Amino acid sequence: MNIALSHENEMLRDTVRSFFENEVIPHEALVDTLGEVPEELGLNIVAKAKELGLYAMNQPERFGGGGLNHTQMAIVEREFGRTSHALHSWIARPTDLLLACEGDQVETYLLPCITGEKRELFALTEPEAGSDAMGMKTTAKPDGSDWIMNGSKHFISAPTMADFAIVFAVTGVDETKRGPRKRITAFLVDRDMPGVTFREGNKCVSNRGYKTYELVFDKVRLGPGQVLGEEGRGFELAGKWLGMGRIWVGATCCGKAERMMELATDWAANRKQFGKPIGTFQATGFRLADMLIGLRTADLLVMDAVRRADAGEMLDQDAAMVKVYCSEMLNKVADDTVQIFGGMGLMEELPVQRLWRDSRIERIWDGTSEIQRHIITRSILRPLGA
């Protein structure tokens, strides 16, 4: 890592890295070939992660989680980025939205996710509402004290089939200074409820083995106890999680870029052409120099954002800058690594082609680069009334 760490945080990083090198990386090629993680392998990773205290490490200690702060989680997520997403995602980091659980919801949803008895899905994206989340068509209409939900979600990702989903639905329309605005509410929806269908969706060439799901809701009756947080405040709830989620994407991008740079550097130092290591030629050496500059900058951007988060001062544009810069830095590193390896960079026998494929999705999920730039632009112009 390009940034000095405290002794405690160095130990945390080294523990996570050692775990991944021994328990995850050896299985990456198999999972990429199979297109899925064998259940026995996934459960073995879960069991060993629990022994080390890595499971649900992002959750508060008072609920049985690891209690890591944002800075520590950034260090961990960076190490996660060095490995297969399909494999490391079995080590759950339950969404912080579940901290909005109240009353019986805590025992039914929050605590089982921390212990590993249950898994959740974050269900926001729809076929016609990806980047435009406010364009969602899933509705939940009041029926007495209950709600009737209809609609669908897709591109809802998880390592394995979940037990329930945090589903965002339109529950009304509010009049605002900018015109009518949909009122969005978050609901806790169990997979086995009548009218609910969870099924596997499209298969992605990035992160093979990490699955996407489609969720369908047909006249699903939800009681008042299924509302997560306040009615009409779901989008604000989602925004808080998405902001930190974009920071974690940035951190994982740094980890993956570091691994690719290590591969590229070793190849450039040992691969010879015209009687010299190819790294001594400017065309290759300058690529390595640019990789290091980009990675150092990205690390600094991530750590600045998490320090702001720990201080309660992080803004939407801070997360957006991390997401867009780190994901685009990674794509440049990935492409340059393939170029340095030449034809061998595209051969299945080497991990380069897999890391290259896995890198591409980072500019899309959790908000595309275009959406991040829109958030940043808005933060610049709105204070001026534009």
Stockholm file with secondary structure:
# STOCKHOLM 1.0

chainA/1-386         MNIALSHENEMLRDTVRSFFENEVIPHEALVDTLGEVPEELGLNIVAKAKELGLYAMNQPERFGGGGLNHTQMAIVEREFGRTSHALHSWIARPTDLLLACEGDQVETYLLPCITGEKRELFALTEPEAGSDAMGMKTTAKPDGSDWIMNGSKHFISAPTMADFAIVFAVTGVDETKRGPRKRITAFLVDRDMPGVTFREGNKCVSNRGYKTYELVFDKVRLGPGQVLGEEGRGFELAGKWLGMGRIWVGATCCGKAERMMELATDWAANRKQFGKPIGTFQATGFRLADMLIGLRTADLLVMDAVRRADAGEMLDQDAAMVKVYCSEMLNKVADDTVQIFGGMGLMEELPVQRLWRDSRIERIWDGTSEIQRHIITRSILRPLGA
#=GR chainA/1-386 SS CCSCCCHHHHHHHHHHHHHHHHHTGGGHHHHHHHTBCCHHHHHHHHHHHHHHTCTTTTSCGGGTSCCCCHHHHHHHHHHHHTSCHHHHTTSCCCCGGGGGCCTHHIIIIIHHHHHTSCCEEEECCBTTBSSCGGGCCCEEEEETTEEEEEEEEEEEEESSCCSEEEEEEEEEEEEETTEEEEEEEEEEEETTSTTEEEEECCCCSSSTBCEEEEEEEEEEEECGGGEESSTTCHHHHHHHHHHHHHHHHHHHHHHHHHHHHHHHHHHHHHCEETTEEGGGSHHHHHHHHHHHHHHHHHHHHHHHHHHHHHTTCCCHHHHHHHHHHHHHHHHHHHHHHHHHHGGGGGCTTSSHHHHHHHHHGGGTTTSCHHHHHHHHHHHHHGGGTC
#=GC SS_cons         CCSCCCHHHHHHHHHHHHHHHHHTGGGHHHHHHHTBCCHHHHHHHHHHHHHHTCTTTTSCGGGTSCCCCHHHHHHHHHHHHTSCHHHHTTSCCCCGGGGGCCTHHIIIIIHHHHHTSCCEEEECCBTTBSSCGGGCCCEEEEETTEEEEEEEEEEEEESSCCSEEEEEEEEEEEEETTEEEEEEEEEEEETTSTTEEEEECCCCSSSTBCEEEEEEEEEEEECGGGEESSTTCHHHHHHHHHHHHHHHHHHHHHHHHHHHHHHHHHHHHHCEETTEEGGGSHHHHHHHHHHHHHHHHHHHHHHHHHHHHHTTCCCHHHHHHHHHHHHHHHHHHHHHHHHHHGGGGGCTTSSHHHHHHHHHGGGTTTSCHHHHHHHHHHHHHGGGTC
//
